[in-house]
Amino acid sequence: MFESLINKLHDFKSLRQIVYAILFSGEKIVYNPDEQWLDMAVMFGFVKNKDGSIAIANRIFEMRLHNYFLNASNAQNSEIYHLASQNKSQYILNGRLNMGMVLQKYVEHFNGIYGSASETFSEEEGRRRFLLYLRPIINGTGNYYIEAETRDARRMDIVVDYRGEQFVIELKLWHGNAYHERGEKQLIDYLDYFHLQKVYLLSYNFNKNKEIDVKEIYLDGRVLVEAVV
């Protein structure tokens, strides 16, 4: 079944593009039964019609598709992937994933690789780079998915499941303090939705005078772990 799914991505460029957009950009694609390739994808169970929009059929497919696209981007030869693969035990404490340490090391490694670069990129690319880092750490034990909506149908980002424990990580590009503060308030709403006490924010800041750091912020009795690269 997985082989058939990947073959269909090669055979139908439109399907490949839309699946990528759903996975990495969080786009909502309107379901159109008149599209032959889309109707076929639904028939084979690869995607589904969810309230009039296209969604990946299940989280097993979603994880496999994420891995497929990351492999297609030559993940194993990526320097940041290689750094995450080294000494993976540092991220695990008493069998539990230490997400704070994951972000701490990601900031360190990201700055070491890209710190002197002047390039800017989209949230989609920022998400891809973080997933490249996260994948070898949790591979075989945990999984992740992009949660496209909450009760109020608002956009959010990566949810990581590791041995029964959930971690919510929001990825954002820095657009000034006011925008950033609104993002912090939104994260508190996510905590209510997932019944968690701690949430994680990864901000990509392209300002030259930015402060690269990982810190804890206490909001309404909950903890926001904020990493800035």
PyMOL CGO cylinders between C-alpha atoms (Angstrom):
from pymol import cmd
from pymol.cgo import CYLINDER

trace = [
    CYLINDER, 0.00, 0.00, 0.00, 2.81, 2.42, 0.87, 0.3, 1, 1, 1, 1, 1, 1,
    CYLINDER, 2.81, 2.42, 0.87, 4.57, 1.55, -2.39, 0.3, 1, 1, 1, 1, 1, 1,
    CYLINDER, 4.57, 1.55, -2.39, 1.37, 2.26, -4.30, 0.3, 1, 1, 1, 1, 1, 1,
    CYLINDER, 1.37, 2.26, -4.30, 0.99, 5.60, -2.52, 0.3, 1, 1, 1, 1, 1, 1,
    CYLINDER, 0.99, 5.60, -2.52, 4.51, 6.72, -3.42, 0.3, 1, 1, 1, 1, 1, 1,
    CYLINDER, 4.51, 6.72, -3.42, 4.05, 5.54, -7.02, 0.3, 1, 1, 1, 1, 1, 1,
    CYLINDER, 4.05, 5.54, -7.02, 0.94, 7.69, -7.33, 0.3, 1, 1, 1, 1, 1, 1,
    CYLINDER, 0.94, 7.69, -7.33, 2.93, 10.73, -6.16, 0.3, 1, 1, 1, 1, 1, 1,
    CYLINDER, 2.93, 10.73, -6.16, 5.38, 10.09, -8.99, 0.3, 1, 1, 1, 1, 1, 1,
    CYLINDER, 5.38, 10.09, -8.99, 2.63, 9.49, -11.55, 0.3, 1, 1, 1, 1, 1, 1,
    CYLINDER, 2.63, 9.49, -11.55, 0.51, 12.53, -10.72, 0.3, 1, 1, 1, 1, 1, 1,
    CYLINDER, 0.51, 12.53, -10.72, 2.38, 15.79, -10.26, 0.3, 1, 1, 1, 1, 1, 1,
    CYLINDER, 2.38, 15.79, -10.26, -0.75, 17.63, -9.08, 0.3, 1, 1, 1, 1, 1, 1,
    CYLINDER, -0.75, 17.63, -9.08, -1.28, 15.08, -6.31, 0.3, 1, 1, 1, 1, 1, 1,
    CYLINDER, -1.28, 15.08, -6.31, 2.34, 15.40, -5.21, 0.3, 1, 1, 1, 1, 1, 1,
    CYLINDER, 2.34, 15.40, -5.21, 2.13, 19.21, -5.09, 0.3, 1, 1, 1, 1, 1, 1,
    CYLINDER, 2.13, 19.21, -5.09, -1.10, 19.24, -3.11, 0.3, 1, 1, 1, 1, 1, 1,
    CYLINDER, -1.10, 19.24, -3.11, 0.05, 16.61, -0.61, 0.3, 1, 1, 1, 1, 1, 1,
    CYLINDER, 0.05, 16.61, -0.61, 3.24, 18.63, -0.04, 0.3, 1, 1, 1, 1, 1, 1,
    CYLINDER, 3.24, 18.63, -0.04, 1.21, 21.84, 0.43, 0.3, 1, 1, 1, 1, 1, 1,
    CYLINDER, 1.21, 21.84, 0.43, -1.04, 20.16, 3.00, 0.3, 1, 1, 1, 1, 1, 1,
    CYLINDER, -1.04, 20.16, 3.00, 1.88, 18.65, 4.94, 0.3, 1, 1, 1, 1, 1, 1,
    CYLINDER, 1.88, 18.65, 4.94, 4.37, 21.51, 5.00, 0.3, 1, 1, 1, 1, 1, 1,
    CYLINDER, 4.37, 21.51, 5.00, 2.31, 24.66, 4.37, 0.3, 1, 1, 1, 1, 1, 1,
    CYLINDER, 2.31, 24.66, 4.37, -0.86, 23.69, 6.19, 0.3, 1, 1, 1, 1, 1, 1,
    CYLINDER, -0.86, 23.69, 6.19, -2.92, 24.78, 3.19, 0.3, 1, 1, 1, 1, 1, 1,
    CYLINDER, -2.92, 24.78, 3.19, -6.60, 23.95, 2.94, 0.3, 1, 1, 1, 1, 1, 1,
    CYLINDER, -6.60, 23.95, 2.94, -7.41, 22.55, -0.50, 0.3, 1, 1, 1, 1, 1, 1,
    CYLINDER, -7.41, 22.55, -0.50, -11.07, 22.44, -1.54, 0.3, 1, 1, 1, 1, 1, 1,
    CYLINDER, -11.07, 22.44, -1.54, -12.23, 18.97, -2.46, 0.3, 1, 1, 1, 1, 1, 1,
    CYLINDER, -12.23, 18.97, -2.46, -13.27, 18.73, -6.13, 0.3, 1, 1, 1, 1, 1, 1,
    CYLINDER, -13.27, 18.73, -6.13, -14.66, 15.32, -7.19, 0.3, 1, 1, 1, 1, 1, 1,
    CYLINDER, -14.66, 15.32, -7.19, -14.29, 16.32, -10.85, 0.3, 1, 1, 1, 1, 1, 1,
    CYLINDER, -14.29, 16.32, -10.85, -10.51, 16.10, -10.57, 0.3, 1, 1, 1, 1, 1, 1,
    CYLINDER, -10.51, 16.10, -10.57, -9.81, 12.55, -11.77, 0.3, 1, 1, 1, 1, 1, 1,
    CYLINDER, -9.81, 12.55, -11.77, -6.50, 12.13, -9.94, 0.3, 1, 1, 1, 1, 1, 1,
    CYLINDER, -6.50, 12.13, -9.94, -8.06, 13.43, -6.70, 0.3, 1, 1, 1, 1, 1, 1,
    CYLINDER, -8.06, 13.43, -6.70, -11.09, 11.17, -6.96, 0.3, 1, 1, 1, 1, 1, 1,
    CYLINDER, -11.09, 11.17, -6.96, -8.71, 8.25, -7.48, 0.3, 1, 1, 1, 1, 1, 1,
    CYLINDER, -8.71, 8.25, -7.48, -6.63, 9.24, -4.43, 0.3, 1, 1, 1, 1, 1, 1,
    CYLINDER, -6.63, 9.24, -4.43, -9.79, 9.24, -2.32, 0.3, 1, 1, 1, 1, 1, 1,
    CYLINDER, -9.79, 9.24, -2.32, -10.84, 5.88, -3.78, 0.3, 1, 1, 1, 1, 1, 1,
    CYLINDER, -10.84, 5.88, -3.78, -7.50, 4.31, -2.82, 0.3, 1, 1, 1, 1, 1, 1,
    CYLINDER, -7.50, 4.31, -2.82, -7.76, 5.81, 0.68, 0.3, 1, 1, 1, 1, 1, 1,
    CYLINDER, -7.76, 5.81, 0.68, -4.69, 8.07, 0.48, 0.3, 1, 1, 1, 1, 1, 1,
    CYLINDER, -4.69, 8.07, 0.48, -6.61, 11.27, 1.19, 0.3, 1, 1, 1, 1, 1, 1,
    CYLINDER, -6.61, 11.27, 1.19, -10.13, 12.00, 2.38, 0.3, 1, 1, 1, 1, 1, 1,
    CYLINDER, -10.13, 12.00, 2.38, -12.81, 14.63, 2.09, 0.3, 1, 1, 1, 1, 1, 1,
    CYLINDER, -12.81, 14.63, 2.09, -12.95, 16.37, 5.45, 0.3, 1, 1, 1, 1, 1, 1,
    CYLINDER, -12.95, 16.37, 5.45, -15.68, 19.01, 5.64, 0.3, 1, 1, 1, 1, 1, 1,
    CYLINDER, -15.68, 19.01, 5.64, -15.18, 19.93, 2.01, 0.3, 1, 1, 1, 1, 1, 1,
    CYLINDER, -15.18, 19.93, 2.01, -11.36, 20.08, 2.15, 0.3, 1, 1, 1, 1, 1, 1,
    CYLINDER, -11.36, 20.08, 2.15, -8.68, 17.53, 1.30, 0.3, 1, 1, 1, 1, 1, 1,
    CYLINDER, -8.68, 17.53, 1.30, -6.93, 15.88, 4.26, 0.3, 1, 1, 1, 1, 1, 1,
    CYLINDER, -6.93, 15.88, 4.26, -4.39, 13.07, 4.54, 0.3, 1, 1, 1, 1, 1, 1,
    CYLINDER, -4.39, 13.07, 4.54, -6.34, 9.89, 5.26, 0.3, 1, 1, 1, 1, 1, 1,
    CYLINDER, -6.34, 9.89, 5.26, -4.65, 9.02, 8.57, 0.3, 1, 1, 1, 1, 1, 1,
    CYLINDER, -4.65, 9.02, 8.57, -1.59, 9.80, 10.68, 0.3, 1, 1, 1, 1, 1, 1,
    CYLINDER, -1.59, 9.80, 10.68, 0.30, 6.70, 9.57, 0.3, 1, 1, 1, 1, 1, 1,
    CYLINDER, 0.30, 6.70, 9.57, 0.14, 7.92, 5.98, 0.3, 1, 1, 1, 1, 1, 1,
    CYLINDER, 0.14, 7.92, 5.98, 0.96, 11.43, 7.15, 0.3, 1, 1, 1, 1, 1, 1,
    CYLINDER, 0.96, 11.43, 7.15, 4.13, 10.28, 8.91, 0.3, 1, 1, 1, 1, 1, 1,
    CYLINDER, 4.13, 10.28, 8.91, 5.23, 8.17, 5.96, 0.3, 1, 1, 1, 1, 1, 1,
    CYLINDER, 5.23, 8.17, 5.96, 4.60, 11.05, 3.56, 0.3, 1, 1, 1, 1, 1, 1,
    CYLINDER, 4.60, 11.05, 3.56, 6.57, 13.46, 5.76, 0.3, 1, 1, 1, 1, 1, 1,
    CYLINDER, 6.57, 13.46, 5.76, 9.48, 11.00, 5.73, 0.3, 1, 1, 1, 1, 1, 1,
    CYLINDER, 9.48, 11.00, 5.73, 9.17, 10.58, 1.98, 0.3, 1, 1, 1, 1, 1, 1,
    CYLINDER, 9.17, 10.58, 1.98, 9.41, 14.32, 1.29, 0.3, 1, 1, 1, 1, 1, 1,
    CYLINDER, 9.41, 14.32, 1.29, 12.24, 14.76, 3.79, 0.3, 1, 1, 1, 1, 1, 1,
    CYLINDER, 12.24, 14.76, 3.79, 14.12, 11.90, 2.12, 0.3, 1, 1, 1, 1, 1, 1,
    CYLINDER, 14.12, 11.90, 2.12, 13.48, 13.52, -1.25, 0.3, 1, 1, 1, 1, 1, 1,
    CYLINDER, 13.48, 13.52, -1.25, 15.23, 16.62, 0.07, 0.3, 1, 1, 1, 1, 1, 1,
    CYLINDER, 15.23, 16.62, 0.07, 18.31, 14.46, 0.77, 0.3, 1, 1, 1, 1, 1, 1,
    CYLINDER, 18.31, 14.46, 0.77, 17.79, 14.53, 4.53, 0.3, 1, 1, 1, 1, 1, 1,
    CYLINDER, 17.79, 14.53, 4.53, 20.57, 12.12, 5.44, 0.3, 1, 1, 1, 1, 1, 1,
    CYLINDER, 20.57, 12.12, 5.44, 23.15, 14.37, 3.80, 0.3, 1, 1, 1, 1, 1, 1,
    CYLINDER, 23.15, 14.37, 3.80, 21.88, 17.47, 5.58, 0.3, 1, 1, 1, 1, 1, 1,
    CYLINDER, 21.88, 17.47, 5.58, 24.31, 18.82, 8.15, 0.3, 1, 1, 1, 1, 1, 1,
    CYLINDER, 24.31, 18.82, 8.15, 21.59, 19.65, 10.65, 0.3, 1, 1, 1, 1, 1, 1,
    CYLINDER, 21.59, 19.65, 10.65, 20.15, 16.12, 10.31, 0.3, 1, 1, 1, 1, 1, 1,
    CYLINDER, 20.15, 16.12, 10.31, 23.61, 14.68, 10.93, 0.3, 1, 1, 1, 1, 1, 1,
    CYLINDER, 23.61, 14.68, 10.93, 24.14, 16.80, 14.06, 0.3, 1, 1, 1, 1, 1, 1,
    CYLINDER, 24.14, 16.80, 14.06, 20.80, 15.70, 15.52, 0.3, 1, 1, 1, 1, 1, 1,
    CYLINDER, 20.80, 15.70, 15.52, 21.74, 12.06, 14.90, 0.3, 1, 1, 1, 1, 1, 1,
    CYLINDER, 21.74, 12.06, 14.90, 24.83, 12.33, 17.09, 0.3, 1, 1, 1, 1, 1, 1,
    CYLINDER, 24.83, 12.33, 17.09, 24.49, 11.34, 20.76, 0.3, 1, 1, 1, 1, 1, 1,
    CYLINDER, 24.49, 11.34, 20.76, 20.70, 11.09, 20.64, 0.3, 1, 1, 1, 1, 1, 1,
    CYLINDER, 20.70, 11.09, 20.64, 20.63, 9.95, 24.27, 0.3, 1, 1, 1, 1, 1, 1,
    CYLINDER, 20.63, 9.95, 24.27, 21.17, 13.55, 25.41, 0.3, 1, 1, 1, 1, 1, 1,
    CYLINDER, 21.17, 13.55, 25.41, 17.57, 14.31, 24.43, 0.3, 1, 1, 1, 1, 1, 1,
    CYLINDER, 17.57, 14.31, 24.43, 16.07, 11.49, 26.49, 0.3, 1, 1, 1, 1, 1, 1,
    CYLINDER, 16.07, 11.49, 26.49, 15.84, 11.65, 30.29, 0.3, 1, 1, 1, 1, 1, 1,
    CYLINDER, 15.84, 11.65, 30.29, 14.52, 8.59, 32.13, 0.3, 1, 1, 1, 1, 1, 1,
    CYLINDER, 14.52, 8.59, 32.13, 12.78, 7.43, 28.97, 0.3, 1, 1, 1, 1, 1, 1,
    CYLINDER, 12.78, 7.43, 28.97, 11.10, 10.80, 28.38, 0.3, 1, 1, 1, 1, 1, 1,
    CYLINDER, 11.10, 10.80, 28.38, 11.79, 13.22, 25.56, 0.3, 1, 1, 1, 1, 1, 1,
    CYLINDER, 11.79, 13.22, 25.56, 13.37, 16.45, 26.82, 0.3, 1, 1, 1, 1, 1, 1,
    CYLINDER, 13.37, 16.45, 26.82, 11.90, 18.90, 24.31, 0.3, 1, 1, 1, 1, 1, 1,
    CYLINDER, 11.90, 18.90, 24.31, 13.60, 21.82, 26.03, 0.3, 1, 1, 1, 1, 1, 1,
    CYLINDER, 13.60, 21.82, 26.03, 16.98, 20.20, 25.30, 0.3, 1, 1, 1, 1, 1, 1,
    CYLINDER, 16.98, 20.20, 25.30, 15.91, 19.53, 21.69, 0.3, 1, 1, 1, 1, 1, 1,
    CYLINDER, 15.91, 19.53, 21.69, 15.24, 23.24, 21.20, 0.3, 1, 1, 1, 1, 1, 1,
    CYLINDER, 15.24, 23.24, 21.20, 18.40, 24.24, 23.06, 0.3, 1, 1, 1, 1, 1, 1,
    CYLINDER, 18.40, 24.24, 23.06, 20.58, 22.10, 20.81, 0.3, 1, 1, 1, 1, 1, 1,
    CYLINDER, 20.58, 22.10, 20.81, 18.63, 23.09, 17.70, 0.3, 1, 1, 1, 1, 1, 1,
    CYLINDER, 18.63, 23.09, 17.70, 19.34, 26.76, 18.41, 0.3, 1, 1, 1, 1, 1, 1,
    CYLINDER, 19.34, 26.76, 18.41, 23.01, 25.94, 18.96, 0.3, 1, 1, 1, 1, 1, 1,
    CYLINDER, 23.01, 25.94, 18.96, 23.36, 23.83, 15.82, 0.3, 1, 1, 1, 1, 1, 1,
    CYLINDER, 23.36, 23.83, 15.82, 21.21, 26.07, 13.62, 0.3, 1, 1, 1, 1, 1, 1,
    CYLINDER, 21.21, 26.07, 13.62, 23.25, 29.12, 14.57, 0.3, 1, 1, 1, 1, 1, 1,
    CYLINDER, 23.25, 29.12, 14.57, 26.48, 27.23, 13.95, 0.3, 1, 1, 1, 1, 1, 1,
    CYLINDER, 26.48, 27.23, 13.95, 25.39, 26.25, 10.44, 0.3, 1, 1, 1, 1, 1, 1,
    CYLINDER, 25.39, 26.25, 10.44, 23.30, 29.20, 9.27, 0.3, 1, 1, 1, 1, 1, 1,
    CYLINDER, 23.30, 29.20, 9.27, 24.20, 31.99, 11.72, 0.3, 1, 1, 1, 1, 1, 1,
    CYLINDER, 24.20, 31.99, 11.72, 26.37, 33.91, 9.26, 0.3, 1, 1, 1, 1, 1, 1,
    CYLINDER, 26.37, 33.91, 9.26, 23.98, 33.47, 6.33, 0.3, 1, 1, 1, 1, 1, 1,
    CYLINDER, 23.98, 33.47, 6.33, 21.93, 36.44, 5.17, 0.3, 1, 1, 1, 1, 1, 1,
    CYLINDER, 21.93, 36.44, 5.17, 19.12, 34.41, 3.59, 0.3, 1, 1, 1, 1, 1, 1,
    CYLINDER, 19.12, 34.41, 3.59, 15.51, 34.63, 4.69, 0.3, 1, 1, 1, 1, 1, 1,
    CYLINDER, 15.51, 34.63, 4.69, 12.94, 31.90, 4.18, 0.3, 1, 1, 1, 1, 1, 1,
    CYLINDER, 12.94, 31.90, 4.18, 9.28, 31.06, 4.66, 0.3, 1, 1, 1, 1, 1, 1,
    CYLINDER, 9.28, 31.06, 4.66, 7.55, 29.38, 7.62, 0.3, 1, 1, 1, 1, 1, 1,
    CYLINDER, 7.55, 29.38, 7.62, 7.28, 26.32, 5.39, 0.3, 1, 1, 1, 1, 1, 1,
    CYLINDER, 7.28, 26.32, 5.39, 11.07, 26.13, 5.04, 0.3, 1, 1, 1, 1, 1, 1,
    CYLINDER, 11.07, 26.13, 5.04, 11.55, 26.78, 8.76, 0.3, 1, 1, 1, 1, 1, 1,
    CYLINDER, 11.55, 26.78, 8.76, 9.20, 23.90, 9.51, 0.3, 1, 1, 1, 1, 1, 1,
    CYLINDER, 9.20, 23.90, 9.51, 11.08, 21.61, 7.11, 0.3, 1, 1, 1, 1, 1, 1,
    CYLINDER, 11.08, 21.61, 7.11, 14.45, 22.39, 8.72, 0.3, 1, 1, 1, 1, 1, 1,
    CYLINDER, 14.45, 22.39, 8.72, 13.14, 21.73, 12.22, 0.3, 1, 1, 1, 1, 1, 1,
    CYLINDER, 13.14, 21.73, 12.22, 11.56, 18.44, 11.14, 0.3, 1, 1, 1, 1, 1, 1,
    CYLINDER, 11.56, 18.44, 11.14, 14.89, 17.42, 9.60, 0.3, 1, 1, 1, 1, 1, 1,
    CYLINDER, 14.89, 17.42, 9.60, 16.42, 17.95, 13.04, 0.3, 1, 1, 1, 1, 1, 1,
    CYLINDER, 16.42, 17.95, 13.04, 13.59, 16.30, 14.98, 0.3, 1, 1, 1, 1, 1, 1,
    CYLINDER, 13.59, 16.30, 14.98, 13.22, 13.18, 12.85, 0.3, 1, 1, 1, 1, 1, 1,
    CYLINDER, 13.22, 13.18, 12.85, 16.38, 11.25, 13.84, 0.3, 1, 1, 1, 1, 1, 1,
    CYLINDER, 16.38, 11.25, 13.84, 15.79, 12.07, 17.52, 0.3, 1, 1, 1, 1, 1, 1,
    CYLINDER, 15.79, 12.07, 17.52, 12.33, 10.52, 17.79, 0.3, 1, 1, 1, 1, 1, 1,
    CYLINDER, 12.33, 10.52, 17.79, 12.54, 8.06, 14.89, 0.3, 1, 1, 1, 1, 1, 1,
    CYLINDER, 12.54, 8.06, 14.89, 11.34, 4.57, 15.86, 0.3, 1, 1, 1, 1, 1, 1,
    CYLINDER, 11.34, 4.57, 15.86, 9.84, 5.66, 19.19, 0.3, 1, 1, 1, 1, 1, 1,
    CYLINDER, 9.84, 5.66, 19.19, 7.81, 8.82, 18.63, 0.3, 1, 1, 1, 1, 1, 1,
    CYLINDER, 7.81, 8.82, 18.63, 5.93, 10.50, 15.83, 0.3, 1, 1, 1, 1, 1, 1,
    CYLINDER, 5.93, 10.50, 15.83, 4.78, 13.95, 14.85, 0.3, 1, 1, 1, 1, 1, 1,
    CYLINDER, 4.78, 13.95, 14.85, 1.98, 15.52, 12.87, 0.3, 1, 1, 1, 1, 1, 1,
    CYLINDER, 1.98, 15.52, 12.87, 0.80, 18.94, 11.79, 0.3, 1, 1, 1, 1, 1, 1,
    CYLINDER, 0.80, 18.94, 11.79, -2.39, 19.83, 13.64, 0.3, 1, 1, 1, 1, 1, 1,
    CYLINDER, -2.39, 19.83, 13.64, -4.25, 21.96, 11.10, 0.3, 1, 1, 1, 1, 1, 1,
    CYLINDER, -4.25, 21.96, 11.10, -7.03, 23.22, 13.33, 0.3, 1, 1, 1, 1, 1, 1,
    CYLINDER, -7.03, 23.22, 13.33, -8.24, 23.58, 16.88, 0.3, 1, 1, 1, 1, 1, 1,
    CYLINDER, -8.24, 23.58, 16.88, -11.79, 24.03, 18.12, 0.3, 1, 1, 1, 1, 1, 1,
    CYLINDER, -11.79, 24.03, 18.12, -11.87, 27.48, 16.52, 0.3, 1, 1, 1, 1, 1, 1,
    CYLINDER, -11.87, 27.48, 16.52, -10.21, 26.31, 13.28, 0.3, 1, 1, 1, 1, 1, 1,
    CYLINDER, -10.21, 26.31, 13.28, -7.07, 28.36, 13.94, 0.3, 1, 1, 1, 1, 1, 1,
    CYLINDER, -7.07, 28.36, 13.94, -3.72, 27.46, 12.45, 0.3, 1, 1, 1, 1, 1, 1,
    CYLINDER, -3.72, 27.46, 12.45, -1.12, 25.80, 14.61, 0.3, 1, 1, 1, 1, 1, 1,
    CYLINDER, -1.12, 25.80, 14.61, 1.93, 23.69, 14.04, 0.3, 1, 1, 1, 1, 1, 1,
    CYLINDER, 1.93, 23.69, 14.04, 3.72, 20.54, 15.12, 0.3, 1, 1, 1, 1, 1, 1,
    CYLINDER, 3.72, 20.54, 15.12, 2.43, 18.10, 17.71, 0.3, 1, 1, 1, 1, 1, 1,
    CYLINDER, 2.43, 18.10, 17.71, 4.95, 15.47, 18.84, 0.3, 1, 1, 1, 1, 1, 1,
    CYLINDER, 4.95, 15.47, 18.84, 3.87, 12.23, 20.51, 0.3, 1, 1, 1, 1, 1, 1,
    CYLINDER, 3.87, 12.23, 20.51, 6.60, 10.40, 22.41, 0.3, 1, 1, 1, 1, 1, 1,
    CYLINDER, 6.60, 10.40, 22.41, 5.73, 7.43, 24.63, 0.3, 1, 1, 1, 1, 1, 1,
    CYLINDER, 5.73, 7.43, 24.63, 2.30, 8.80, 25.47, 0.3, 1, 1, 1, 1, 1, 1,
    CYLINDER, 2.30, 8.80, 25.47, 3.45, 12.37, 26.11, 0.3, 1, 1, 1, 1, 1, 1,
    CYLINDER, 3.45, 12.37, 26.11, 2.48, 15.25, 23.83, 0.3, 1, 1, 1, 1, 1, 1,
    CYLINDER, 2.48, 15.25, 23.83, 4.47, 18.35, 22.95, 0.3, 1, 1, 1, 1, 1, 1,
    CYLINDER, 4.47, 18.35, 22.95, 3.08, 21.30, 21.00, 0.3, 1, 1, 1, 1, 1, 1,
    CYLINDER, 3.08, 21.30, 21.00, 5.63, 23.38, 19.06, 0.3, 1, 1, 1, 1, 1, 1,
    CYLINDER, 5.63, 23.38, 19.06, 4.58, 26.52, 17.24, 0.3, 1, 1, 1, 1, 1, 1,
    CYLINDER, 4.58, 26.52, 17.24, 6.95, 27.80, 14.53, 0.3, 1, 1, 1, 1, 1, 1,
    CYLINDER, 6.95, 27.80, 14.53, 6.80, 31.46, 13.50, 0.3, 1, 1, 1, 1, 1, 1,
    CYLINDER, 6.80, 31.46, 13.50, 8.73, 34.06, 11.59, 0.3, 1, 1, 1, 1, 1, 1,
    CYLINDER, 8.73, 34.06, 11.59, 9.45, 37.19, 13.63, 0.3, 1, 1, 1, 1, 1, 1,
    CYLINDER, 9.45, 37.19, 13.63, 7.20, 40.09, 12.54, 0.3, 1, 1, 1, 1, 1, 1,
    CYLINDER, 7.20, 40.09, 12.54, 7.69, 42.50, 15.44, 0.3, 1, 1, 1, 1, 1, 1,
    CYLINDER, 7.69, 42.50, 15.44, 6.78, 42.58, 19.13, 0.3, 1, 1, 1, 1, 1, 1,
    CYLINDER, 6.78, 42.58, 19.13, 3.04, 43.18, 18.76, 0.3, 1, 1, 1, 1, 1, 1,
    CYLINDER, 3.04, 43.18, 18.76, 2.63, 40.20, 16.44, 0.3, 1, 1, 1, 1, 1, 1,
    CYLINDER, 2.63, 40.20, 16.44, 4.82, 38.14, 18.75, 0.3, 1, 1, 1, 1, 1, 1,
    CYLINDER, 4.82, 38.14, 18.75, 2.73, 38.95, 21.82, 0.3, 1, 1, 1, 1, 1, 1,
    CYLINDER, 2.73, 38.95, 21.82, -0.45, 37.93, 19.99, 0.3, 1, 1, 1, 1, 1, 1,
    CYLINDER, -0.45, 37.93, 19.99, 1.29, 34.64, 19.17, 0.3, 1, 1, 1, 1, 1, 1,
    CYLINDER, 1.29, 34.64, 19.17, 2.04, 34.04, 22.84, 0.3, 1, 1, 1, 1, 1, 1,
    CYLINDER, 2.04, 34.04, 22.84, -1.63, 34.53, 23.75, 0.3, 1, 1, 1, 1, 1, 1,
    CYLINDER, -1.63, 34.53, 23.75, -2.64, 32.10, 21.00, 0.3, 1, 1, 1, 1, 1, 1,
    CYLINDER, -2.64, 32.10, 21.00, -0.28, 29.48, 22.43, 0.3, 1, 1, 1, 1, 1, 1,
    CYLINDER, -0.28, 29.48, 22.43, -2.06, 29.67, 25.78, 0.3, 1, 1, 1, 1, 1, 1,
    CYLINDER, -2.06, 29.67, 25.78, -5.29, 28.83, 23.94, 0.3, 1, 1, 1, 1, 1, 1,
    CYLINDER, -5.29, 28.83, 23.94, -3.53, 25.78, 22.47, 0.3, 1, 1, 1, 1, 1, 1,
    CYLINDER, -3.53, 25.78, 22.47, -2.58, 24.67, 25.97, 0.3, 1, 1, 1, 1, 1, 1,
    CYLINDER, -2.58, 24.67, 25.97, -6.24, 24.78, 26.96, 0.3, 1, 1, 1, 1, 1, 1,
    CYLINDER, -6.24, 24.78, 26.96, -7.17, 22.75, 23.89, 0.3, 1, 1, 1, 1, 1, 1,
    CYLINDER, -7.17, 22.75, 23.89, -4.57, 20.03, 24.55, 0.3, 1, 1, 1, 1, 1, 1,
    CYLINDER, -4.57, 20.03, 24.55, -4.83, 20.20, 28.38, 0.3, 1, 1, 1, 1, 1, 1,
    CYLINDER, -4.83, 20.20, 28.38, -1.10, 20.87, 28.74, 0.3, 1, 1, 1, 1, 1, 1,
    CYLINDER, -1.10, 20.87, 28.74, 0.90, 23.06, 31.12, 0.3, 1, 1, 1, 1, 1, 1,
    CYLINDER, 0.90, 23.06, 31.12, 3.86, 23.71, 28.82, 0.3, 1, 1, 1, 1, 1, 1,
    CYLINDER, 3.86, 23.71, 28.82, 4.11, 24.79, 25.18, 0.3, 1, 1, 1, 1, 1, 1,
    CYLINDER, 4.11, 24.79, 25.18, 7.06, 25.55, 22.90, 0.3, 1, 1, 1, 1, 1, 1,
    CYLINDER, 7.06, 25.55, 22.90, 7.63, 28.42, 20.49, 0.3, 1, 1, 1, 1, 1, 1,
    CYLINDER, 7.63, 28.42, 20.49, 10.38, 28.43, 17.86, 0.3, 1, 1, 1, 1, 1, 1,
    CYLINDER, 10.38, 28.43, 17.86, 10.88, 31.86, 16.27, 0.3, 1, 1, 1, 1, 1, 1,
    CYLINDER, 10.88, 31.86, 16.27, 12.98, 32.52, 13.18, 0.3, 1, 1, 1, 1, 1, 1,
    CYLINDER, 12.98, 32.52, 13.18, 14.25, 36.08, 13.50, 0.3, 1, 1, 1, 1, 1, 1,
    CYLINDER, 14.25, 36.08, 13.50, 16.18, 37.61, 10.61, 0.3, 1, 1, 1, 1, 1, 1,
    CYLINDER, 16.18, 37.61, 10.61, 17.05, 40.87, 12.39, 0.3, 1, 1, 1, 1, 1, 1,
    CYLINDER, 17.05, 40.87, 12.39, 20.77, 41.46, 12.74, 0.3, 1, 1, 1, 1, 1, 1,
    CYLINDER, 20.77, 41.46, 12.74, 20.47, 42.54, 16.39, 0.3, 1, 1, 1, 1, 1, 1,
    CYLINDER, 20.47, 42.54, 16.39, 18.35, 39.57, 17.47, 0.3, 1, 1, 1, 1, 1, 1,
    CYLINDER, 18.35, 39.57, 17.47, 19.02, 37.79, 20.76, 0.3, 1, 1, 1, 1, 1, 1,
    CYLINDER, 19.02, 37.79, 20.76, 19.61, 34.08, 20.15, 0.3, 1, 1, 1, 1, 1, 1,
    CYLINDER, 19.61, 34.08, 20.15, 18.41, 32.25, 23.23, 0.3, 1, 1, 1, 1, 1, 1,
    CYLINDER, 18.41, 32.25, 23.23, 16.05, 29.73, 24.82, 0.3, 1, 1, 1, 1, 1, 1,
    CYLINDER, 16.05, 29.73, 24.82, 14.07, 30.98, 27.79, 0.3, 1, 1, 1, 1, 1, 1,
    CYLINDER, 14.07, 30.98, 27.79, 11.00, 30.13, 29.85, 0.3, 1, 1, 1, 1, 1, 1,
    CYLINDER, 11.00, 30.13, 29.85, 8.13, 32.60, 30.09, 0.3, 1, 1, 1, 1, 1, 1,
    CYLINDER, 8.13, 32.60, 30.09, 5.33, 32.15, 32.62, 0.3, 1, 1, 1, 1, 1, 1,
    CYLINDER, 5.33, 32.15, 32.62, 1.86, 33.08, 31.38, 0.3, 1, 1, 1, 1, 1, 1,
    CYLINDER, 1.86, 33.08, 31.38, -1.31, 32.55, 33.39, 0.3, 1, 1, 1, 1, 1, 1,
    CYLINDER, -1.31, 32.55, 33.39, 0.32, 29.80, 35.44, 0.3, 1, 1, 1, 1, 1, 1,
    CYLINDER, 0.32, 29.80, 35.44, 1.59, 27.95, 32.37, 0.3, 1, 1, 1, 1, 1, 1,
    CYLINDER, 1.59, 27.95, 32.37, 5.07, 27.75, 30.85, 0.3, 1, 1, 1, 1, 1, 1,
    CYLINDER, 5.07, 27.75, 30.85, 6.09, 28.94, 27.40, 0.3, 1, 1, 1, 1, 1, 1,
    CYLINDER, 6.09, 28.94, 27.40, 9.53, 27.75, 26.31, 0.3, 1, 1, 1, 1, 1, 1,
    CYLINDER, 9.53, 27.75, 26.31, 10.67, 30.18, 23.65, 0.3, 1, 1, 1, 1, 1, 1,
    CYLINDER, 10.67, 30.18, 23.65, 13.60, 29.55, 21.33, 0.3, 1, 1, 1, 1, 1, 1,
    CYLINDER, 13.60, 29.55, 21.33, 14.88, 32.24, 18.95, 0.3, 1, 1, 1, 1, 1, 1,
    CYLINDER, 14.88, 32.24, 18.95, 17.23, 31.53, 16.03, 0.3, 1, 1, 1, 1, 1, 1,
]
cmd.load_cgo(trace, "trace")
